Structure formats: structure tokens, C-alpha cells
Amino acid sequence: MPNFPLLTLSRYYFLEMKIVARNNKAFHDYEVLDKVEAGIMLTGAEVKSIRGGRLNLLDSYAFCSHGEMYINHLHISPYERVGFNVPEPYRRRKLLLHRKQIDYLCAEVERKQLTLVPLSVYFKEQWIKIELGLCRGRKKYDKRQKIAEQESKKRISQLMNRK
């Protein structure tokens, strides 16, 4: 820890990056070409629910609409202690990106027929960030080939550890 006065030490509390959810199926089903970090617009109850780990990334995807990026089918379970205004768990949420990033991602998705898939959700300092992957879908034989490569690497590492 740096030698700073006590008032600024509280700032370093949030420097760790805590991963809340990871989409492991995306790495199996897609070939990740590029990664982008984006902010996400949430309500207070959704943030509290995410802090509790009640988030599911499966079947979610990002898309471009009228020059803005949104994420669809991101399931955030409702917070138990919220009052009357409970947000819908599968609602469409806006992603916070720079204009150049939005233009680049929209052009790549349309031109190369790619998909924007959320790879992970994490806390960066006190902000919730989502890591988007610009992905190309894998064929069935590509998935088998990747599994075979992983198994061979695993066997080689086990043999090396024995010696």
C-alpha cells in the first residue's frame, strides 16, 4: 500500500476488479476476435442485486439501434427489498460506449456478420462494467477441434508435472 494520508486510502479500496459473472459458454460457442469494455445503465435495485451475484449472462447479446448500443436478455434477478417499482429482469439495457467505439462495432457487425456477446460482468472501482466480445460463431467441427486441443494440452502438462 502506498504511503498516503488516511483520507486517500479509502480510494484504494475499490481498485480490485471483482468478477461477478463470466460467460464460459461464449468461449466454447464463439471465436472471440476483439474485446471491448462498456458501462451499463442500471437502476439502484439492479446494482444491489448484481452485488449479490444474482445475474445470468446466458443467451444475452448486444445490438446496435439508431446509433446506440443495447444489451438484450441479460437476466438480473429482482432485489427482494425493493418497493413498488420493480424493473423487469429481462429488460433492454443501454450500454455506455464512446461514439467511435459504437460506430466501429456496428460497422463490424453489419459488414462481417459478427455477433456482440457479453463475456463477463465485473466491478471496476465502484462501477459495473461489462466486457463485450466481437465474435464469430463456431461450427460443430471447430468446437470438436478446440476440445481435442485443450485435452492434448492438458495431457502434456500432466506428463510434464510428473517428471
CYANA upper distance limits for C-alpha pairs under 8 A (distance plus 0.5 A):
  4 PHE  CA      8 THR  CA      7.02
  4 PHE  CA      9 LEU  CA      7.20
  5 PRO  CA      9 LEU  CA      7.27
  6 LEU  CA     10 SER  CA      7.87
  8 THR  CA     12 TYR  CA      7.99
  9 LEU  CA     13 TYR  CA      7.72
 11 ARG  CA     15 LEU  CA      8.19
 13 TYR  CA    125 GLU  CA      8.46
 14 PHE  CA    124 LYS  CA      7.81
 14 PHE  CA    125 GLU  CA      4.74
 14 PHE  CA    126 GLN  CA      6.59
 15 LEU  CA    124 LYS  CA      7.48
 15 LEU  CA    125 GLU  CA      5.56
 16 GLU  CA    124 LYS  CA      7.59
 16 GLU  CA    125 GLU  CA      7.22
 17 MET  CA    122 TYR  CA      7.18
 17 MET  CA    123 PHE  CA      6.07
 17 MET  CA    124 LYS  CA      5.64
 17 MET  CA    125 GLU  CA      7.33
 18 LYS  CA    122 TYR  CA      6.00
 18 LYS  CA    123 PHE  CA      5.74
 18 LYS  CA    124 LYS  CA      7.68
 19 ILE  CA    120 SER  CA      7.74
 19 ILE  CA    121 VAL  CA      6.62
 19 ILE  CA    122 TYR  CA      4.63
 19 ILE  CA    123 PHE  CA      6.95
 20 VAL  CA     50 ILE  CA      7.81
 20 VAL  CA     51 ARG  CA      8.10
 20 VAL  CA     53 GLY  CA      6.47
 20 VAL  CA     55 LEU  CA      8.40
 20 VAL  CA    120 SER  CA      8.07
 20 VAL  CA    121 VAL  CA      6.07
 20 VAL  CA    122 TYR  CA      5.54
 20 VAL  CA    123 PHE  CA      7.85
 21 ALA  CA     53 GLY  CA      7.93
 21 ALA  CA     55 LEU  CA      7.37
 21 ALA  CA     56 ASN  CA      7.69
 21 ALA  CA     57 LEU  CA      7.74
 21 ALA  CA    120 SER  CA      6.02
 21 ALA  CA    121 VAL  CA      5.73
 21 ALA  CA    122 TYR  CA      7.43
 22 ARG  CA     57 LEU  CA      7.78
 22 ARG  CA    119 LEU  CA      6.40
 22 ARG  CA    120 SER  CA      4.74
 22 ARG  CA    121 VAL  CA      7.03
 23 ASN  CA     27 PHE  CA      7.92
 23 ASN  CA     57 LEU  CA      6.45
 23 ASN  CA     58 LEU  CA      7.14
 23 ASN  CA    118 PRO  CA      7.59
 23 ASN  CA    119 LEU  CA      5.50
 23 ASN  CA    120 SER  CA      6.39
 24 ASN  CA     28 HIS  CA      7.34
 24 ASN  CA    119 LEU  CA      8.00
 25 LYS  CA     29 ASP  CA      6.60
 25 LYS  CA     58 LEU  CA      8.17
 26 ALA  CA     30 TYR  CA      6.04
 26 ALA  CA    117 VAL  CA      7.72
 26 ALA  CA    119 LEU  CA      7.22
 27 PHE  CA     31 GLU  CA      7.17
 27 PHE  CA     32 VAL  CA      7.61
 27 PHE  CA    119 LEU  CA      8.50
 28 HIS  CA    143 LYS  CA      7.30
 29 ASP  CA    137 GLY  CA      6.78
 29 ASP  CA    138 ARG  CA      6.21
 29 ASP  CA    143 LYS  CA      7.63
 30 TYR  CA    135 CYS  CA      6.22
 30 TYR  CA    136 ARG  CA      6.00
 30 TYR  CA    137 GLY  CA      5.00
 30 TYR  CA    138 ARG  CA      5.73
 31 GLU  CA    135 CYS  CA      5.90
 31 GLU  CA    136 ARG  CA      5.69
 31 GLU  CA    137 GLY  CA      6.73
 31 GLU  CA    138 ARG  CA      6.88
 32 VAL  CA    133 GLY  CA      6.37
 32 VAL  CA    134 LEU  CA      6.43
 32 VAL  CA    135 CYS  CA      5.00
 32 VAL  CA    136 ARG  CA      7.15
 33 LEU  CA    133 GLY  CA      7.58
 33 LEU  CA    134 LEU  CA      6.07
 33 LEU  CA    135 CYS  CA      6.09
 33 LEU  CA    136 ARG  CA      7.82
 34 ASP  CA    133 GLY  CA      6.19
 34 ASP  CA    134 LEU  CA      5.57
 34 ASP  CA    135 CYS  CA      7.79
 35 LYS  CA    131 GLU  CA      7.18
 35 LYS  CA    132 LEU  CA      6.14
 35 LYS  CA    133 GLY  CA      5.01
 35 LYS  CA    134 LEU  CA      6.73
 36 VAL  CA    131 GLU  CA      6.19
 36 VAL  CA    132 LEU  CA      5.66
 36 VAL  CA    133 GLY  CA      6.90
 37 GLU  CA    129 LYS  CA      7.11
 37 GLU  CA    130 ILE  CA      6.36
 37 GLU  CA    131 GLU  CA      5.10
 37 GLU  CA    132 LEU  CA      6.74
 38 ALA  CA     95 LEU  CA      6.77
 38 ALA  CA     96 LEU  CA      6.13
 38 ALA  CA     97 LEU  CA      6.14
 38 ALA  CA    129 LYS  CA      6.17
 38 ALA  CA    130 ILE  CA      5.83
 38 ALA  CA    131 GLU  CA      6.78
 38 ALA  CA    132 LEU  CA      7.74
 39 GLY  CA     95 LEU  CA      6.22
 39 GLY  CA     96 LEU  CA      5.17
 39 GLY  CA     97 LEU  CA      7.34
 39 GLY  CA    127 TRP  CA      8.21
 39 GLY  CA    128 ILE  CA      6.98
 39 GLY  CA    129 LYS  CA      5.27
 39 GLY  CA    130 ILE  CA      6.68
 40 ILE  CA     93 ARG  CA      7.48
 40 ILE  CA     94 LYS  CA      6.51
 40 ILE  CA     95 LEU  CA      5.08
 40 ILE  CA     96 LEU  CA      6.13
 40 ILE  CA    128 ILE  CA      7.44
 40 ILE  CA    129 LYS  CA      7.03
 40 ILE  CA    130 ILE  CA      7.55
 41 MET  CA     93 ARG  CA      6.74
 41 MET  CA     94 LYS  CA      6.08
 41 MET  CA     95 LEU  CA      6.91
 41 MET  CA     96 LEU  CA      7.72
 42 LEU  CA     46 GLU  CA      6.54
 42 LEU  CA     47 VAL  CA      7.08
 42 LEU  CA     93 ARG  CA      7.77
 43 THR  CA     47 VAL  CA      6.96
 43 THR  CA     87 PRO  CA      8.47
 44 GLY  CA     48 LYS  CA      6.90
 45 ALA  CA     49 SER  CA      6.72
 45 ALA  CA     78 PRO  CA      7.81
 45 ALA  CA     79 TYR  CA      6.20
 45 ALA  CA     82 VAL  CA      7.06
 46 GLU  CA     50 ILE  CA      6.65
 46 GLU  CA     76 ILE  CA      7.13
 46 GLU  CA     77 SER  CA      8.21
 46 GLU  CA     78 PRO  CA      7.39
 46 GLU  CA     79 TYR  CA      7.27
 46 GLU  CA     87 PRO  CA      8.39
 47 VAL  CA     51 ARG  CA      6.69
 48 LYS  CA     52 GLY  CA      6.98
 48 LYS  CA     79 TYR  CA      7.35
 49 SER  CA     53 GLY  CA      7.09
 49 SER  CA     54 ARG  CA      6.12
 49 SER  CA     55 LEU  CA      8.15
 49 SER  CA     76 ILE  CA      7.50
 49 SER  CA     77 SER  CA      7.08
 49 SER  CA     78 PRO  CA      7.15
 49 SER  CA     79 TYR  CA      5.74
 50 ILE  CA     54 ARG  CA      5.88
 50 ILE  CA     55 LEU  CA      6.48
 50 ILE  CA     76 ILE  CA      7.52
 54 ARG  CA     76 ILE  CA      6.58
 54 ARG  CA     77 SER  CA      6.12
 55 LEU  CA     74 LEU  CA      8.15
 55 LEU  CA     75 HIS  CA      6.27
 55 LEU  CA     76 ILE  CA      5.16
 55 LEU  CA     77 SER  CA      6.92
 56 ASN  CA     74 LEU  CA      6.90
 56 ASN  CA     75 HIS  CA      5.62
 56 ASN  CA     76 ILE  CA      7.08
 57 LEU  CA     73 HIS  CA      8.46
 57 LEU  CA     74 LEU  CA      6.15
 57 LEU  CA     75 HIS  CA      7.23
 57 LEU  CA    118 PRO  CA      7.45
 57 LEU  CA    119 LEU  CA      8.38
 57 LEU  CA    120 SER  CA      8.27
 58 LEU  CA     74 LEU  CA      8.08
 59 ASP  CA     73 HIS  CA      7.01
 59 ASP  CA     74 LEU  CA      8.18
 60 SER  CA     71 ILE  CA      7.54
 60 SER  CA     72 ASN  CA      6.13
 60 SER  CA     73 HIS  CA      5.11
 60 SER  CA     74 LEU  CA      5.67
 60 SER  CA    117 VAL  CA      7.36
 60 SER  CA    118 PRO  CA      7.42
 61 TYR  CA     71 ILE  CA      6.22
 61 TYR  CA     72 ASN  CA      6.10
 61 TYR  CA     73 HIS  CA      7.44
 61 TYR  CA     74 LEU  CA      8.26
 61 TYR  CA    115 THR  CA      8.12
 61 TYR  CA    116 LEU  CA      6.39
 61 TYR  CA    117 VAL  CA      5.35
 61 TYR  CA    118 PRO  CA      6.84
 62 ALA  CA     69 MET  CA      7.34
 62 ALA  CA     70 TYR  CA      6.03
 62 ALA  CA     71 ILE  CA      4.69
 62 ALA  CA     72 ASN  CA      6.62
 62 ALA  CA    115 THR  CA      8.25
 62 ALA  CA    116 LEU  CA      5.66
 62 ALA  CA    117 VAL  CA      6.67
 62 ALA  CA    118 PRO  CA      7.81
 63 PHE  CA     69 MET  CA      6.24
 63 PHE  CA     70 TYR  CA      6.05
 63 PHE  CA     71 ILE  CA      6.90
 63 PHE  CA     72 ASN  CA      8.30
 63 PHE  CA    106 CYS  CA      8.37
 63 PHE  CA    116 LEU  CA      7.33
 64 CYS  CA     68 GLU  CA      6.12
 64 CYS  CA     69 MET  CA      5.10
 64 CYS  CA     70 TYR  CA      6.89
 64 CYS  CA    102 ILE  CA      8.37
 64 CYS  CA    106 CYS  CA      6.51
 65 SER  CA     69 MET  CA      6.82
 65 SER  CA     70 TYR  CA      7.92
 67 GLY  CA    102 ILE  CA      7.72
 67 GLY  CA    103 ASP  CA      7.98
 68 GLU  CA     94 LYS  CA      8.16
 68 GLU  CA     95 LEU  CA      8.24
 68 GLU  CA    102 ILE  CA      7.41
 69 MET  CA     94 LYS  CA      6.60
 69 MET  CA     95 LEU  CA      5.88
 69 MET  CA     96 LEU  CA      8.01
 69 MET  CA     97 LEU  CA      8.29
 69 MET  CA    102 ILE  CA      7.30
 70 TYR  CA     92 ARG  CA      6.96
 70 TYR  CA     93 ARG  CA      6.00
 70 TYR  CA     94 LYS  CA      4.91
 70 TYR  CA     95 LEU  CA      5.82
 71 ILE  CA     92 ARG  CA      6.31
 71 ILE  CA     93 ARG  CA      5.86
 71 ILE  CA     94 LYS  CA      6.88
 71 ILE  CA     95 LEU  CA      7.28
 72 ASN  CA     90 TYR  CA      7.58
 72 ASN  CA     91 ARG  CA      7.32
 72 ASN  CA     92 ARG  CA      5.43
 72 ASN  CA     93 ARG  CA      7.29
 73 HIS  CA     90 TYR  CA      5.47
 73 HIS  CA     91 ARG  CA      7.34
 73 HIS  CA     92 ARG  CA      7.57
 74 LEU  CA     89 PRO  CA      8.11
 74 LEU  CA     90 TYR  CA      6.23
 74 LEU  CA     91 ARG  CA      8.02
 74 LEU  CA     92 ARG  CA      8.33
 75 HIS  CA     89 PRO  CA      5.74
 75 HIS  CA     90 TYR  CA      5.56
 76 ILE  CA     89 PRO  CA      5.56
 76 ILE  CA     90 TYR  CA      7.53
 77 SER  CA     89 PRO  CA      6.15
 78 PRO  CA     86 VAL  CA      7.32
 78 PRO  CA     87 PRO  CA      7.61
 78 PRO  CA     88 GLU  CA      8.17
 78 PRO  CA     89 PRO  CA      6.94
 82 VAL  CA     86 VAL  CA      7.18
 87 PRO  CA     91 ARG  CA      8.12
 97 LEU  CA    101 GLN  CA      6.79
 97 LEU  CA    102 ILE  CA      6.87
 98 HIS  CA    102 ILE  CA      6.85
 99 ARG  CA    103 ASP  CA      6.68
100 LYS  CA    104 TYR  CA      6.58
101 GLN  CA    105 LEU  CA      6.58
102 ILE  CA    106 CYS  CA      6.52
103 ASP  CA    107 ALA  CA      6.59
104 TYR  CA    108 GLU  CA      6.69
105 LEU  CA    109 VAL  CA      6.61
105 LEU  CA    134 LEU  CA      8.20
106 CYS  CA    110 GLU  CA      6.74
107 ALA  CA    111 ARG  CA      6.33
108 GLU  CA    112 LYS  CA      6.14
108 GLU  CA    113 GLN  CA      7.89
108 GLU  CA    114 LEU  CA      7.33
109 VAL  CA    113 GLN  CA      5.74
109 VAL  CA    114 LEU  CA      5.11
109 VAL  CA    115 THR  CA      6.59
109 VAL  CA    116 LEU  CA      8.04
109 VAL  CA    134 LEU  CA      8.39
110 GLU  CA    114 LEU  CA      7.70
113 GLN  CA    136 ARG  CA      8.34
114 LEU  CA    134 LEU  CA      7.11
114 LEU  CA    135 CYS  CA      6.18
114 LEU  CA    136 ARG  CA      5.74
114 LEU  CA    137 GLY  CA      8.20
115 THR  CA    133 GLY  CA      8.47
115 THR  CA    134 LEU  CA      6.35
115 THR  CA    135 CYS  CA      5.67
115 THR  CA    136 ARG  CA      6.85
115 THR  CA    137 GLY  CA      8.34
116 LEU  CA    132 LEU  CA      6.77
116 LEU  CA    133 GLY  CA      6.10
116 LEU  CA    134 LEU  CA      5.39
116 LEU  CA    135 CYS  CA      6.64
117 VAL  CA    132 LEU  CA      6.07
117 VAL  CA    133 GLY  CA      5.73
117 VAL  CA    134 LEU  CA      7.18
117 VAL  CA    135 CYS  CA      7.32
118 PRO  CA    130 ILE  CA      7.22
118 PRO  CA    131 GLU  CA      6.27
118 PRO  CA    132 LEU  CA      4.89
118 PRO  CA    133 GLY  CA      6.59
119 LEU  CA    130 ILE  CA      8.03
119 LEU  CA    131 GLU  CA      5.98
119 LEU  CA    132 LEU  CA      6.16
119 LEU  CA    133 GLY  CA      6.70
120 SER  CA    130 ILE  CA      6.34
120 SER  CA    131 GLU  CA      5.76
120 SER  CA    132 LEU  CA      8.00
121 VAL  CA    128 ILE  CA      7.61
121 VAL  CA    129 LYS  CA      6.32
121 VAL  CA    130 ILE  CA      4.98
121 VAL  CA    131 GLU  CA      6.84
122 TYR  CA    128 ILE  CA      6.31
122 TYR  CA    129 LYS  CA      5.96
122 TYR  CA    130 ILE  CA      6.93
123 PHE  CA    127 TRP  CA      6.02
123 PHE  CA    128 ILE  CA      5.11
123 PHE  CA    129 LYS  CA      6.50
124 LYS  CA    128 ILE  CA      6.79
124 LYS  CA    129 LYS  CA      7.02
138 ARG  CA    142 ASP  CA      6.34
138 ARG  CA    143 LYS  CA      6.99
139 LYS  CA    143 LYS  CA      6.99
140 LYS  CA    144 ARG  CA      6.97
141 TYR  CA    145 GLN  CA      6.66
142 ASP  CA    146 LYS  CA      6.71
143 LYS  CA    147 ILE  CA      6.79
144 ARG  CA    148 ALA  CA      6.72
145 GLN  CA    149 GLU  CA      6.76
146 LYS  CA    150 GLN  CA      6.74
147 ILE  CA    151 GLU  CA      6.71
148 ALA  CA    152 SER  CA      6.70
149 GLU  CA    153 LYS  CA      6.70
150 GLN  CA    154 LYS  CA      6.63
151 GLU  CA    155 ARG  CA      6.70
152 SER  CA    156 ILE  CA      6.70
153 LYS  CA    157 SER  CA      6.68
154 LYS  CA    158 GLN  CA      6.71
155 ARG  CA    159 LEU  CA      6.70
156 ILE  CA    160 MET  CA      6.65
157 SER  CA    161 ASN  CA      6.63
158 GLN  CA    162 ARG  CA      6.88
159 LEU  CA    163 LYS  CA      7.21
